[in-house]
Amino acid sequence: MSILSLDKVKLQASAKDKFEAIRIAGQLLVDAGHVGEEYIDKMIEREQLLSTYMGGGLAIPHGTNEARKLIRSTGLSIVQFADGIDFGEGEKAYILVGIASASDDHLEMLTNVATVCADDDNLDRLIKASTAEEIISIFDGEVDG
């Protein structure tokens, strides 16, 4: 199973707040079979402990350490919010990358996603992308492997 695939990319999503946005990213991981439903609650719990907003319009929600047992396989979901989601203190996320890592490569995945999105051109392309294929092509080679 691919870490990132078309069924785990959602374009032009909308949510009332960051918790609903995180639920959307988490549900994509559930629907793809990477995690159990309870993992979404652990993503919310993680966000309440420490914001997963990374800056530059990017948030990388993921579960708490205890949530590892709920992960069946490693996967990524990507949700694009055209209007942005308020992550507090005036910070808006336009791209949410949900992460479920079944092994100790959790930090490596976070780093790879952050590296792709640290490039302003890549982040701008992700925010403006009109197809899931376009979004996957930006990440291809960096996170799938």
C-alpha positions in Angstrom: 0.0 0.0 0.0 1.4 3.4 -1.0 2.1 5.9 1.7 0.4 8.6 -0.4 -2.3 7.9 -3.0 -5.1 9.7 -4.8 -7.7 8.5 -2.3 -5.8 10.3 0.5 -5.8 13.7 -1.1 -8.7 16.1 -0.6 -8.9 19.4 -2.5 -10.9 22.5 -1.6 -12.0 21.2 1.7 -13.7 23.4 4.3 -14.0 23.0 8.1 -15.3 25.2 10.9 -12.2 24.9 13.0 -8.8 23.2 13.2 -10.3 20.1 15.0 -12.8 19.5 12.2 -9.9 20.0 9.7 -7.8 17.4 11.6 -10.7 15.0 11.6 -10.9 15.3 7.8 -7.2 14.4 7.5 -7.6 11.6 10.0 -10.7 10.1 8.3 -8.7 9.8 5.0 -6.2 7.7 6.9 -9.0 5.6 8.4 -10.8 5.1 5.1 -7.5 3.9 3.5 -7.1 1.3 6.2 -3.9 2.8 7.7 -5.4 3.5 11.2 -8.3 2.6 13.4 -11.1 5.2 14.0 -9.7 5.9 17.5 -6.5 7.3 15.9 -8.4 10.5 15.0 -9.1 11.2 18.7 -5.4 10.8 19.4 -4.7 13.3 16.6 -7.1 15.8 18.3 -5.5 15.0 21.7 -2.0 15.7 20.3 -3.2 19.1 18.9 -4.6 20.0 22.3 -1.2 19.2 23.9 0.9 21.0 21.3 0.0 22.7 18.1 1.0 20.8 14.9 1.1 24.1 13.0 4.5 24.3 11.4 4.4 27.8 9.9 4.0 29.0 6.3 0.5 27.7 5.9 1.3 24.1 6.9 0.1 21.9 9.7 1.1 18.2 10.2 -1.4 16.6 12.5 -0.5 13.2 13.9 -1.4 11.0 16.9 0.2 10.9 20.3 2.9 8.4 21.1 0.4 6.1 22.7 -1.6 6.1 19.4 1.1 4.0 17.7 -0.8 0.8 18.6 -3.7 2.1 16.5 -1.6 2.3 13.4 -1.9 -0.6 10.9 0.4 0.8 8.2 2.3 3.9 7.5 0.3 6.5 5.5 -0.1 10.2 4.7 -3.2 12.2 3.9 -3.2 15.7 2.4 -6.0 18.1 2.7 -6.1 21.5 1.0 -8.1 24.4 2.5 -8.4 27.3 0.1 -9.6 29.7 2.8 -7.2 28.4 5.4 -7.9 27.1 8.9 -7.2 29.2 12.0 -4.6 27.4 14.1 -4.5 30.1 16.7 -2.6 33.3 17.1 -3.6 34.5 13.7 -1.9 31.5 12.0 -3.7 29.9 9.1 -3.0 26.5 7.6 -3.9 25.9 4.0 -2.3 22.5 3.8 -2.8 19.7 6.4 -0.7 16.6 6.1 -2.0 13.8 8.3 0.7 11.3 9.3 0.4 7.8 10.7 3.7 6.0 11.0 3.8 2.4 11.9 7.5 2.3 12.8 10.2 4.5 14.1 10.4 6.5 10.9 7.8 8.9 12.3 10.3 11.7 12.7 11.9 11.0 9.4 8.4 11.3 7.7 7.8 14.6 9.6 11.1 15.9 8.4 10.5 14.9 4.8 7.1 16.5 4.7 8.5 19.7 6.4 11.4 19.7 3.9 9.0 19.6 0.9 6.9 22.3 2.4 9.7 24.5 3.5 10.3 25.3 -0.1 8.0 28.3 -0.7 7.5 27.4 -4.3 6.4 23.8 -3.3 4.0 25.1 -0.7 2.5 27.7 -3.1 2.0 24.9 -5.7 0.3 22.7 -3.0 -2.0 25.6 -2.0 -2.9 26.3 -5.6 -3.0 22.7 -6.9 -6.2 21.8 -8.7 -5.7 18.0 -8.9 -4.7 15.3 -6.5 -2.1 14.1 -9.0 -0.5 17.5 -8.9 -0.2 17.4 -5.1 1.2 13.8 -5.2 3.8 14.8 -7.8 5.1 17.5 -5.5 5.7 15.0 -2.7 6.8 12.1 -4.9 10.3 10.8 -4.3 10.5 12.7 -0.9 8.0 10.8 1.2 7.0 7.7 -0.7 9.5 5.0 -0.5 
